[in-house]
Amino acid sequence: MMNYFGWKWIGIIASSDDYGEMGSFNLKKEILKTGACIAFFETIPKNNYKNKVAYLIDVIKVSSANVIVLYVTTARILALMDDIAMANISGKVWITTTNWPSAQEFGKKQVLKTINKTLGFELYSGIIPGFKDFLLNLHPFRYLDDIYIKEFWQKAFGCKWSNQNSALWMKDTDSFNGTIHCTGEEMLQDLHKSVYDVTNFKMSYTSYNAVYAIAYAFQTMTVCDTPGPFTNGTCVDMNNFQPWQLLHYLKTVHFKNTGGEQIFFDANGDPPASYDIINSLVYEDFTNKYINVGSVSSLTSHGGITIDKTAIFWNNENNEIPLSLCSETCSPGYRRSLRRGQPICCADCIPCSIKEIANETDTNDCWKCSSEYWSNENHDRCILRTTDFLSYEEPLGITLTTISVSFTFVTGSLLCIFIKFRTTAIVKANNQKISYILLISLMLCFPCCLIFIGYPIRLTCMLRQTAFGVIFSICISAILAKTVTVVIAFRSTKPNSKMKKWLGPVIPYCTITAGSLVQLTICSLWLIVSPPFQTVNKESYHEKIVIECDEGSRSAFWCMLGYLALLASISFIVAFLARKLPDAFNEARFITFSMLVFASVWVSFIPAYLSTQGKYMVAVEIFAILSSGFGLLACIFLPKCYIILLHPAMNTRESIMGKSAITNRMF
């Protein structure tokens, strides 16, 4: 019953006699085997009862156990329940292992609430064919020699037999004033079940089977197969047999009684365990109603217990099966953590950690999901992890793709403008061919961001960083070449200057080639020694698997960025030193500002890149590429386009040259 209802925290009260001590000890042992715990185990002594019961009541009040088993004799139950009722203890489920006393035996009305709706085990009430009819046909006039029927009749019907017209029962010659006289016409069928129950044969059924068992044993002993079971193969002398000889045959009987039940004894001499589970209801008029709510039989294959839960009346307001636990039940998603120094039934509920689940109630451990799964929010089941990468379908990918394509289109438009107005003064004065190289490299730089978007594969992983590094090195080298050209042109204006021989396309082209070749060498070695590759990141996020590119050699990656930083620094320093050259349209100023923008973007990029993961790390790098590239484009070329398109009057040799000879050299 404890297992059936899930009761894990049980109190036991036993009487200090063989019945209570032996029975409660065996019960405790069996309860502990199931994993349940004993909240308290108290014995009611024969002496000093008052002191013990006061202590016991305190124990019951303090204990959280709602189920208490009574291995107590009937006499002790009466006294104990009376004291418990006086202490106003209610809401407990009392389980009895002996016949529960009737409400009339308790006598006090205040006890009724305490003892109401108890559960108990009683002897199995089997079927004795014809016994019910026999009991209903009992009558004093039919069984004149039965000395008990007259007394039973008086108590059952509340009447008195008169000695008038009955010489057989002359017992009292007084007249019973105001007393109902028994007439013999009363019907046993009219008696209430609590007075005369002819449906439940408990002790009768047991006695019935006992008599038949002895009869079968006696019959077997009488027949006695040869040779006999005793010394020298002898049989029993039927005129002088011993009880132990009959017991020998009694152990071996196996028969079916008239009710169809199998009767036999096991190796310990015990018959099959058969009990009825009774729910006892009491009413204010001190009447009882016993409801048979289940049974226990050792002959069944499923463990023996059958209970109709819906038939049970519980001693609580909502009539629900009460809980009896030392601690709260740990729901799925939590594991039990035993409390130090307390029984195993007392535990705290600890939530499962990330990537772990507990899909059962009161589990001691959480289970880790496999690498392809993660735990849901409640940690009670594993959910398939989604793959995550910067895709073209998501808003972030769409936005970056749109910006990249737009910047490419803008750069291409500026290149077309420079080609269309290539004969104008401002285009010629600003290193026309180097400007073309710079615009083309910027126009390639923006679409290289598209390699970073989409499902990473080995080829895209290898190209994304190397392509960006080489193209950007061409851009920065071209800017450095433009700056160096401006400086050389200024220096060559001085008389007898040796810088005049360096004027021309050789220095700019060599600068671009050398600057690009170094970066190309770094990237080539990177791809040969430890190229980037696709990797599956299962650790960064527990709810998703990140598909990303591993840079392979982190040193090569930072060398590539470091070289870009070196080129940008050199360009910035040269342009900064040349910013005040006496020129009407000094391009060094714009280059200085563009390098400041470039440096600001990439200095901000490093901490942002290192502090993000997955697709957001990729997005940060794309943003740095786009913003730095557009910064170069805007600072260097938009002022020129502004003059070319909106102020063509300023796009003349005279306007640009002014009083300076530098621009004249550029022409």
C-alpha positions in Angstrom: 0.0 0.0 0.0 2.9 2.4 0.8 4.3 1.8 -2.7 1.0 1.9 -4.4 0.2 5.4 -3.1 3.8 6.7 -3.3 4.1 7.3 0.5 7.8 7.6 1.3 7.7 9.2 4.8 5.9 6.9 7.3 5.4 6.9 11.0 5.0 3.6 12.9 3.4 3.2 16.4 3.6 -0.2 18.0 2.4 -1.7 21.2 5.0 -3.3 23.5 3.9 -6.9 23.0 4.8 -9.7 20.6 2.2 -8.6 18.1 3.3 -5.0 18.0 7.0 -5.4 18.3 7.5 -8.3 15.9 5.0 -7.0 13.3 6.3 -3.4 13.4 9.9 -4.6 13.1 9.1 -6.6 10.0 7.1 -3.7 8.6 10.0 -1.3 9.1 12.4 -3.7 7.4 10.2 -4.1 4.3 9.5 -0.4 4.1 13.2 0.4 4.0 13.7 -2.1 1.3 11.4 -0.1 -1.0 13.5 3.1 -0.6 10.9 4.7 1.7 11.9 6.1 5.1 10.6 5.9 8.7 9.7 9.3 10.0 9.4 8.0 13.6 9.1 4.6 15.2 7.6 4.7 18.7 6.4 2.0 21.1 3.6 2.3 23.6 4.7 0.6 26.8 2.5 -1.3 29.1 3.5 0.8 32.0 4.0 4.6 32.2 1.5 5.1 29.4 0.7 8.7 30.2 4.2 10.0 30.0 4.9 8.1 26.8 1.7 9.2 25.0 2.5 12.9 25.8 5.9 12.5 24.1 4.3 10.6 21.2 1.8 13.3 20.6 4.6 15.9 20.4 6.4 13.7 17.9 3.3 13.4 15.7 2.6 17.1 15.8 6.2 18.0 14.7 6.5 15.3 12.1 5.6 16.0 8.5 4.6 12.3 8.0 0.9 12.2 7.1 0.7 8.4 7.1 0.9 6.6 10.4 0.7 2.8 10.7 -0.7 1.4 13.9 0.7 -2.0 15.0 -1.3 -1.7 18.2 -3.9 -3.9 19.9 -7.5 -2.9 20.0 -7.4 -1.8 23.7 -4.4 0.5 23.1 -6.1 2.0 20.0 -9.0 3.2 22.0 -6.9 5.0 24.6 -4.4 6.4 22.0 -7.1 7.8 19.7 -8.8 9.5 22.6 -5.6 11.3 23.6 -4.8 12.2 19.9 -8.3 13.7 19.5 -7.7 15.7 22.7 -4.5 17.1 21.2 -6.5 18.2 18.1 -4.3 16.3 15.7 -6.2 15.9 12.3 -5.4 15.3 8.7 -3.4 12.1 9.3 -4.0 8.8 7.5 -4.3 6.0 10.0 -3.5 2.5 8.8 -4.4 -0.3 11.1 -3.2 -3.9 10.9 -5.9 -5.2 13.3 -9.7 -4.9 13.4 -10.6 -1.3 13.9 -12.9 -0.7 16.9 -16.4 0.3 16.2 -17.5 3.9 16.8 -19.5 2.9 19.8 -16.4 1.5 21.5 -14.7 4.9 21.4 -17.7 6.5 23.1 -16.5 10.2 22.8 -17.9 12.3 20.0 -14.7 14.4 19.7 -12.8 11.2 18.6 -15.0 10.6 15.6 -13.3 13.3 13.4 -9.9 11.8 14.2 -10.8 8.1 13.5 -13.0 8.8 10.5 -12.0 7.5 7.1 -9.2 5.3 8.3 -7.8 2.4 6.3 -7.2 -1.0 7.6 -6.5 -4.6 6.7 -9.0 -7.3 7.6 -9.1 -11.0 7.0 -10.4 -11.9 3.6 -14.1 -12.4 3.5 -14.5 -15.4 1.2 -17.6 -17.1 0.0 -19.2 -19.9 2.0 -22.0 -21.2 -0.2 -25.3 -21.5 1.7 -23.9 -19.8 4.8 -25.9 -16.5 4.2 -29.2 -18.4 3.9 -28.3 -20.4 7.1 -27.7 -17.2 9.0 -30.9 -15.5 7.8 -33.0 -18.7 8.7 -31.8 -18.7 12.3 -34.8 -18.5 14.7 -35.3 -19.2 18.4 -38.3 -21.4 17.6 -36.3 -23.5 15.2 -33.3 -24.1 17.3 -34.7 -24.7 20.8 -31.5 -26.2 22.1 -29.3 -23.2 21.2 -28.8 -21.2 24.3 -27.4 -18.1 22.5 -30.2 -17.4 20.0 -32.6 -16.0 22.5 -30.0 -13.6 23.9 -28.9 -12.6 20.4 -32.5 -11.9 19.4 -33.1 -9.6 22.3 -30.0 -7.5 21.6 -30.5 -7.4 17.9 -34.2 -6.3 17.9 -34.1 -4.4 21.3 -36.9 -6.5 22.8 -37.4 -8.8 25.8 -38.7 -12.3 25.8 -41.7 -12.8 28.0 -42.2 -16.0 30.0 -45.8 -16.0 29.0 -46.8 -19.0 26.7 -43.2 -20.2 26.9 -42.3 -22.8 29.5 -39.0 -23.3 27.8 -37.7 -19.8 28.6 -38.9 -19.0 32.0 -36.3 -16.7 33.2 -37.9 -13.5 34.4 -41.5 -13.4 35.6 -41.6 -9.6 36.1 -43.7 -7.6 33.7 -41.7 -5.3 31.4 -43.5 -2.0 31.7 -42.8 0.1 28.6 -40.6 -2.7 27.2 -41.0 -4.1 23.7 -41.7 -7.8 23.8 -40.1 -10.2 21.4 -42.8 -12.0 19.3 -40.7 -14.3 17.1 -42.1 -12.6 14.0 -39.1 -10.2 13.7 -37.2 -10.7 10.5 -33.4 -10.9 10.4 -33.5 -9.5 6.9 -34.7 -6.2 8.4 -31.6 -5.7 10.6 -29.0 -3.1 9.6 -25.7 -4.4 8.2 -23.8 -2.9 11.2 -25.9 -5.1 13.5 -26.2 -8.3 11.5 -23.8 -8.6 8.6 -24.4 -11.7 6.6 -22.2 -10.7 3.6 -18.6 -10.5 5.1 -17.5 -13.8 6.5 -14.1 -13.1 8.0 -13.4 -15.1 11.1 -16.1 -17.5 9.9 -14.4 -18.0 6.6 -11.0 -18.6 8.3 -12.5 -21.1 10.7 -14.3 -22.8 7.9 -11.1 -23.3 5.9 -9.3 -24.4 9.1 -11.8 -27.2 9.8 -11.7 -28.4 6.1 -7.9 -28.4 6.2 -7.9 -30.6 9.2 -10.6 -32.8 7.6 -8.5 -33.3 4.5 -5.4 -33.9 6.5 -7.2 -36.5 8.6 -8.6 -38.2 5.5 -5.1 -38.4 4.0 -3.7 -39.8 7.2 -6.4 -42.4 7.3 -5.7 -43.6 3.7 -1.9 -43.6 4.3 -0.1 -44.7 1.2 2.2 -47.6 1.7 5.0 -47.3 2.8 4.0 -44.7 5.4 6.0 -41.5 6.1 7.1 -42.4 9.5 9.8 -44.6 11.0 10.3 -47.9 9.2 7.7 -46.8 6.6 4.8 -47.1 9.1 1.5 -45.4 9.0 -0.5 -43.8 11.9 -2.4 -45.9 14.4 -5.8 -44.3 13.9 -6.8 -45.4 17.4 -3.8 -43.7 19.0 -2.3 -41.0 16.8 -0.3 -38.0 17.9 -1.0 -34.3 17.0 2.4 -34.0 15.3 1.5 -36.9 13.0 -1.6 -35.1 11.9 0.5 -31.9 11.5 2.7 -33.8 9.0 -0.3 -34.4 6.8 -1.7 -30.9 7.4 1.3 -29.3 5.9 0.7 -31.1 2.6 -3.0 -30.4 2.0 -3.9 -28.7 -1.1 -7.6 -28.4 -2.0 -10.2 -26.1 -3.4 -13.0 -25.2 -0.9 -16.6 -24.9 -1.8 -16.2 -21.2 -2.7 -13.6 -22.2 -5.3 -10.5 -20.8 -3.4 -7.2 -22.7 -3.3 -6.2 -23.7 0.2 -2.6 -24.8 1.0 0.3 -24.0 3.2 3.8 -22.8 2.2 7.2 -24.0 3.5 6.7 -21.9 6.6 3.3 -23.3 7.3 1.5 -20.2 6.3 -1.6 -20.2 4.2 -1.8 -17.7 1.2 -2.0 -14.2 2.4 -5.4 -12.8 1.7 -6.7 -9.6 3.2 -9.4 -7.0 2.5 -8.6 -3.3 2.5 -11.3 -1.5 4.5 -12.2 2.2 4.5 -13.9 2.9 7.8 -16.5 5.7 7.9 -18.0 6.9 11.1 -21.1 9.1 11.7 -22.2 11.3 14.5 -24.7 8.8 15.7 -21.7 6.4 16.4 -22.6 4.1 13.5 -19.9 2.7 11.2 -19.8 2.0 7.5 -17.1 -0.3 6.2 -16.3 0.0 2.5 -14.2 -2.7 0.9 -11.9 -0.7 -1.3 -9.4 -3.4 -2.3 -7.7 -6.6 -1.5 -4.3 -8.2 -1.1 -3.5 -11.7 -2.2 -0.2 -13.5 -2.5 -1.6 -15.7 -5.2 -1.8 -12.9 -7.8 1.1 -12.4 -10.2 1.3 -8.6 -10.0 2.3 -8.3 -6.4 -1.0 -8.9 -4.7 -2.6 -5.5 -4.2 -5.8 -4.3 -5.9 -7.3 -1.0 -4.9 -10.2 1.1 -6.2 -8.9 4.6 -5.6 -12.3 6.2 -6.5 -14.0 4.3 -3.7 -11.8 5.6 -0.9 -12.9 8.5 1.3 -9.8 10.5 2.6 -9.7 12.5 5.7 -9.1 15.8 4.0 -11.3 18.6 2.5 -10.7 17.9 -1.2 -10.8 14.1 -0.8 -7.5 13.7 -2.7 -4.9 11.1 -2.1 -2.7 12.7 0.6 1.1 13.0 0.2 3.5 11.8 2.8 7.0 13.0 2.0 9.9 14.3 3.9 10.6 16.9 1.2 8.8 18.2 -1.8 8.8 16.0 -4.9 11.4 17.1 -7.4 9.7 17.7 -10.7 11.3 17.0 -14.1 14.2 19.4 -14.7 15.5 19.0 -11.1 17.6 16.4 -9.3 17.5 15.4 -5.7 20.4 16.5 -3.4 20.3 14.6 -0.1 20.3 16.6 3.1 23.4 15.8 5.2 22.6 13.8 8.3 19.0 13.0 7.2 17.3 9.9 5.7 17.5 9.4 2.0 13.9 10.6 1.6 14.9 14.1 2.7 16.4 16.0 -0.1 16.5 19.4 -1.8 15.6 20.0 -5.4 18.6 21.3 -7.5 17.9 22.5 -11.1 19.8 20.7 -13.8 22.7 22.6 -15.3 22.9 23.7 -18.9 22.8 20.9 -21.4 21.4 18.5 -18.8 17.9 17.2 -18.3 15.9 15.2 -15.9 12.7 13.8 -17.5 11.6 11.8 -14.4 10.2 12.8 -11.0 12.6 12.5 -8.0 15.6 11.5 -10.0 19.0 11.6 -8.3 20.9 12.6 -11.4 20.6 14.8 -14.5 21.5 13.4 -17.9 23.6 15.2 -20.3 22.2 15.7 -23.8 24.3 14.5 -26.7 26.4 17.0 -28.6 23.6 17.5 -31.3 21.0 18.4 -28.7 20.5 20.9 -25.9 18.2 21.1 -23.0 15.0 23.1 -23.2 14.1 25.9 -20.9 12.5 23.5 -18.3 15.5 21.0 -18.6 13.1 18.1 -19.0 13.9 17.1 -22.6 16.6 17.4 -25.2 15.9 19.5 -28.3 17.8 19.3 -31.5 20.3 22.2 -31.7 19.9 24.5 -34.7 22.9 25.3 -36.9 23.9 28.9 -36.9 25.9 31.0 -39.4 25.6 34.4 -41.0 23.2 33.6 -43.8 21.8 35.6 -46.7 18.3 35.0 -45.5 18.4 36.6 -42.1 18.0 40.4 -41.6 21.7 40.9 -40.6 22.9 39.1 -43.6 20.5 40.9 -45.9 21.6 44.3 -44.5 25.3 43.7 -44.9 24.8 42.3 -48.4 22.8 45.3 -49.4 25.4 47.7 -48.0 28.2 45.8 -49.7 26.5 45.8 -53.1 25.6 49.5 -52.7 29.2 50.5 -51.8 30.4 48.5 -54.8 28.0 50.4 -57.0 29.0 53.7 -55.6 32.7 53.0 -56.1 32.1 51.8 -59.7 30.2 55.1 -60.3 33.1 57.1 -59.0 35.5 55.2 -61.2 33.2 55.9 -64.2 33.2 59.6 -63.3 37.0 59.7 -63.1 37.3 57.9 -66.4 34.8 60.2 -68.0 36.5 63.3 -66.7 40.0 62.0 -67.1 41.2 65.0 -69.1 40.1 67.5 -66.5 42.6 69.2 -64.3 41.6 67.8 -61.0 41.8 64.2 -62.2 45.2 64.8 -63.8 46.5 66.6 -60.7 45.7 63.7 -58.4 47.7 60.8 -59.9 45.2 59.7 -62.4 46.3 56.1 -62.8 47.0 55.5 -59.1 43.5 56.8 -58.5 42.1 54.2 -60.9 44.1 51.5 -59.1 42.7 52.7 -55.7 39.1 52.8 -57.0 39.3 49.4 -58.6 40.8 47.8 -55.4 38.1 49.5 -53.3 35.5 48.2 -55.7 36.9 44.7 -55.2 37.1 45.2 -51.4 33.4 45.7 -50.9 32.2 42.5 -52.6 34.8 40.4 -50.9 32.6 40.9 -47.8 30.1 38.6 -49.5 32.6 35.7 -49.0 32.0 36.1 -45.3 28.3 35.6 -45.7 26.6 32.2 -46.3 27.4 28.6 -45.2 31.1 28.3 -44.6 32.9 25.8 -46.7 36.7 25.1 -47.0 37.1 27.3 -50.1 35.3 30.4 -48.6 37.2 30.0 -45.4 40.5 30.1 -47.2 39.5 33.0 -49.4 37.7 35.4 -47.0 40.7 36.6 -44.9 43.4 36.3 -47.6 41.3 38.1 -50.3 40.5 40.9 -47.9 44.1 41.2 -46.8 45.6 41.3 -50.3 43.0 43.7 -51.7 43.3 46.1 -48.7 47.1 46.0 -48.9 46.7 47.2 -52.5 44.4 50.0 -51.4 46.8 51.2 -48.6 49.8 50.8 -50.9 48.1 53.0 -53.5 47.3 55.6 -50.9 50.9 55.5 -49.8 52.0 55.9 -53.4 49.8 58.9 -53.8 51.3 60.5 -50.7 54.9 59.8 -51.7 54.2 61.3 -55.1 53.0 64.5 -53.5 56.1 64.7 -51.3 58.4 64.1 -54.2 56.7 66.7 -56.3 57.1 69.3 -53.6 60.7 68.5 -53.0 61.5 68.7 -56.7 60.4 72.3 -56.9 63.5 73.4 -55.0 66.4 74.6 -57.1 69.1 72.0 -57.8 66.9 69.3 -56.2 67.9 65.7 -56.7 64.3 64.6 -56.3 63.4 65.6 -59.9 64.8 62.3 -61.2 62.3 60.4 -59.0 59.3 62.1 -60.6 57.3 59.8 -62.8 55.3 56.5 -62.4 58.2 54.3 -61.3 58.1 55.1 -57.5 54.3 54.9 -57.2 54.1 51.6 -59.0 57.0 50.1 -57.1 55.4 51.2 -53.9 52.1 49.5 -54.8 53.9 46.4 -56.0 56.2 46.0 -53.1 53.4 46.7 -50.5 51.1 44.2 -52.1 53.8 41.5 -52.6 54.6 41.4 -48.9 51.0 40.8 -48.0 50.6 38.3 -50.8 53.6 36.4 -49.4 52.2 36.4 -45.9 48.8 35.1 -47.2 50.4 32.5 -49.4 52.5 31.1 -46.5 49.4 31.1 -44.4 47.5 29.0 -47.0 50.4 26.6 -47.4 51.3 26.0 -43.7 48.0 26.3 -41.8 45.1 27.4 -43.9 41.7 28.4 -42.5 39.1 25.6 -42.5 35.5 25.0 -41.6 34.8 24.0 -38.0 31.7 23.1 -36.0 31.5 25.0 -32.7 29.4 23.2 -30.2 30.6 24.9 -27.1 29.9 28.6 -27.4 26.1 28.3 -27.4 24.2 25.4 -25.8 21.1 26.0 -27.9 22.8 26.0 -31.3 25.7 24.7 -33.2 27.8 27.4 -34.9 29.3 26.7 -38.3 32.3 28.9 -38.6 35.8 29.3 -40.1 38.8 28.5 -37.9 41.6 30.8 -38.9 44.1 27.9 -38.8 47.1 29.9 -37.8 46.1 32.7 -35.5 49.6 34.1 -35.8 49.2 34.4 -39.6 45.9 36.2 -39.2 47.3 38.8 -36.9 50.4 39.1 -39.0 48.1 40.0 -42.0 46.2 42.6 -39.9 49.5 43.9 -38.4 51.0 44.4 -41.9 47.9 46.4 -42.9 48.3 48.5 -39.7 52.0 49.1 -40.6 51.1 50.3 -44.2 48.4 52.5 -42.8 50.7 53.9 -40.2 53.4 54.7 -42.8 50.8 56.3 -45.0 49.4 58.4 -42.1 52.8 59.6 -41.0 53.9 60.6 -44.6 50.6 62.3 -45.2 50.6 64.0 -41.9 54.0 65.5 -42.5 52.9 66.7 -46.0 49.6 68.1 -44.9 50.9 71.7 -44.8 52.5 71.7 -48.2 51.7 75.0 -49.9 49.3 73.7 -52.5 45.9 75.0 -53.4 44.5 71.5 -53.5 46.7 69.5 -51.1 45.6 65.8 -51.3 47.8 64.9 -48.3 45.2 66.5 -46.0 42.5 64.2 -47.3 44.8 61.2 -47.1 45.6 62.1 -43.5 42.0 62.3 -42.5 41.2 59.0 -44.4 44.0 57.3 -42.5 42.6 58.6 -39.2 39.2 57.1 -40.1 40.8 53.9 -41.1 42.8 53.6 -37.9 39.8 54.4 -35.7 37.7 51.7 -37.3 40.3 49.0 -37.0 41.4 49.9 -33.5 37.7 49.6 -32.5 37.5 46.4 -34.4 40.0 44.5 -32.3 38.2 44.5 -28.9 34.8 44.1 -30.6 36.1 41.1 -32.6 37.6 39.4 -29.6 34.5 39.9 -27.5 32.0 38.3 -29.9 31.4 34.8 -31.2 29.9 33.0 -34.1 28.1 35.0 -36.8 28.4 38.3 -34.8 32.2 38.0 -35.0 31.9 37.7 -38.8 29.5 40.6 -38.8 31.9 42.8 -36.9 34.7 42.1 -39.4 32.4 42.8 -42.3 31.4 46.1 -40.7 35.0 47.0 -40.2 35.8 46.3 -43.9 32.8 48.2 -45.2 33.2 51.2 -42.9 37.0 51.6 -43.4 36.7 51.1 -47.1 33.9 53.6 -47.4 36.0 56.0 -45.2 38.8 55.9 -47.6 36.4 56.4 -50.5 34.6 59.3 -49.0 37.7 61.2 -47.7 39.8 60.9 -50.8 37.3 60.9 -53.7 34.1 62.6 -52.7 35.7 66.1 -52.5 37.0 65.6 -56.0 33.7 64.4 -57.3 32.0 67.4 -55.6 34.2 69.8 -57.7 33.9 67.7 -60.9 30.1 67.4 -60.8 28.9 70.5 -59.0 31.6 73.1 -59.5 33.2 72.5 -62.9 34.5 76.1 -63.0 36.9 75.1 -60.3 38.1 72.1 -62.3 40.7 74.1 -64.3 44.4 74.1 -64.3 44.5 77.7 -63.2 42.2 77.2 -60.2 44.0 74.2 -59.0 47.6 75.5 -59.5 47.0 78.9 -57.8 50.4 80.1 -56.7 51.9 76.7 -56.1 54.3 74.9 -58.2 53.5 71.5 -56.8 50.4 71.1 -58.9 52.3 72.3 -61.9 54.7 69.4 -61.3 51.8 67.0 -61.1 50.5 68.2 -64.5 
